[in-house]
Amino acid sequence: MIAKGRSHKENGEDRYNAILTEEKVREIKRRFKKRCPFNGGRALAKEFGVVPGAIWNVVHGVRWKHVQI
């Protein structure tokens, strides 16, 4: 698999189904405030068109950890 070049992992914006961009991820990381009605996970998720779990993953470094503020 590796010898034939079939092991490429797509990360970030390179994924075919990515909704967020690096610019949006930086904004999420800057604006996030825990339990805030305007900049909390649910509000940001609604604004950026993703689920709250995606915001949690961005903020806690599970996904998009290669993007720095």
Secondary structure, 3 states (H helix, E strand, C coil): CCCCCCCCCCCHHHCCCCCCCHHHHHHHHHHCCCCCCCCCHHHHHHHHCCCHHHHHHHHCCCCCCCCCC
